């Protein structure tokens, strides 16, 4: 899905389509299947336009991914539908200092190298940005009991935080009672 910069007009090009799950797996070859699993085709609608050497990319992608909840470890399906607006400048204008503090508007600026815009790379980045760091099956997930390991969303355990003393710290138990 490469588009030559010179073929992109001021009015722009609309690129719409769908890619199957195998294509998505090819974008993330190092991803462990136990972490996440793409379960539906990716659909996209992306608009490319240009002003001189500056290319504007805006669009929306939609996909479904199966994840493990970071609190209770249950598998759940998450719909991702990120919208994005990116401006691409030629790499020759990438004169950035070695260290600089990024501003919010800097996050929507990227660079392209050569005369081709690679939409696959842009889609891949947008999927990565849309993935949650700590996926939750639901906002109020209670997670697992740290003592007995039951899923507190499904059962109520009889454990008490006061009763449990880590065996490695049991020598300190009486230290604070003095």
Secondary structure, DSSP 4 states (H G I P E B T S, - for coil): -EEEGGG--SS-EEEEEEE-HHHHHHHTTT--TTTEEE-S-EEEEEEEEEETTEEEEEEEEEEEEEEE-TTT--EEEEEE--EEEEEEEEGGG----SS-PPPGGGGGEEEE-TTEEEHHHHHHHHHHHHS-SS--SSTT---B-TTT--BTTT------TTT---GGGGGGTTGGG-
